[in-house]
């Protein structure tokens, strides 16, 4: 009988954090805009990953502060839900998403690529629940829209 290998929880957590960091670096390299509202820009970024961007509907969007960086910037996450369609082009309902946000003391605010629950070929989409649980439930310094 073959045994299924299951990675230990620590390895899974480290992998998720590593992949989120890589996603943030790639997103930061490609998303450089000045003077924008991070929540509004997140809507644009998430929409661009959907099959029907013009049909995107958002709800429960909240910014969760995570920590101050060594450079004095704010690191946080924008979490919310977006209405999506499945592969058969049928309404799939609202799906959770997470976007990492870095706001330096001076300079450009940077956003990561979005992680969308059940996204097609999406980076980390299968781990949205874990990422959501790690970063979308701290209640200090929330900003909702």
N, C-alpha and C positions, 0 to 999 in steps of 0.2 A: 504494500500500500504506500503510495506516494504521499509525503507530507507537504503541505503548502507552507512556504516560507513567508513569514510575516515580519516586516521590519519593526524593531522596537520603537515605542512612542518617541523616544528622544531623537532617534534617527529621522523619523518622519517630521518632527518639529523642526529640526535643523535643515532638512531638505526644503520644507515649505518656506522658512525664513530666507534661505539662500536663493530660492527661485523668485521670491518677492523682491529681494534686493536686486537681482539681475533685471527683473521686469521694471523696477524703478529706474535703474541706470539707463536702460534702453529707452524708456519713456521720457526720461529727463533729457536725453540726447536729442530726441525728436520733437519734444513739445516745449518750445521756448517762446513765450509770448510775454508781453509786458502789460501791467495794469489790468488784470482781468479778475473777475470773481471766480474763485476756484470751483464753486458749486456749479455755476453756469458753464464753465469750461469743461467740467466733468461730464455734464449732459452731452456736450458736443462730442467729446472723446468716446463716451460709451455708445452713443448713436452711431458713430462711424464703424463700430464693430458689429452692428446688427444687420440682418438681411434687409430690413426695411427701415432705414434711419429716419425717414420722414414720419413714420408711424410711432416713433418712440414716445412713450408716456412714462413719466417718472413719479415716484412717490416715496415718502419716508426718507428723504435724503438728509443726512446728518454728518457734520464734521466732528470727529473724535480726536482730541489732542492726545498724543502719545508721550512725547518728551521734548525737552530742550536738548539740542545737540551741543557738542563741545564748542562749535563756532557761534553759538547763540541763536541759531535758527529754531523754528518750530517744526516738529515732525508729527504728522497726524494722518488720519484716514478719513475719506469720504465714503460712507456706506449708504446704500439705498436699494431701491427696487426699480426695475425697468420692465415694461411690457414687451414681450418678445413673441416671435412666431417660430414654429418648428420647421423641420426639413420639408414637410409636406405643405408648407405655407399656410398652416392653420394656426390660429391663436394659441399660444402656449401659456399665456398668463404672465404674471409678474415673477421675475427672477431676481435674486439678490446680486449685487455687485459691490466691489471694493476697489478704491483707487487710493494709492499712497500719495501724500502731499508733503512737500518740503517748502517752507517759507523761510528764506534766509533773512538776516537782519537788514541787508541791503541787496538788491538785485532781483532776479527773476524767480517767481514761484514755479516750482517744478512738479509735474504730475506724472505718475507711472501709467503704464498701460492698464486698462481695467481688467479685473478678474471677474468674469460673469458666470454665474451658476448655470451649469448645463450648456455652456457655449460650445458651438461647433469648432473643433480644432483650436480651442482657446487655451492659452498658456495658463495652467493651474486651474482650469474650470472645474475639474473634478474635486478640487480641494477647497472650494469656496466656503463650505461649511466650517472647516477648520480655521481658515483665515478670518471669517466672520466672527467666530467665537473668540479668537485671540485679540482682535483689534476694534470690534464694533460694539462694545458694551461698557466702555468706561464712561462715566457720566460727568467727568470734570471737563469744563470748558467746551461744552457742546455748542455747535452752531447749526441750527436746522433751517431748512427752507421748504 
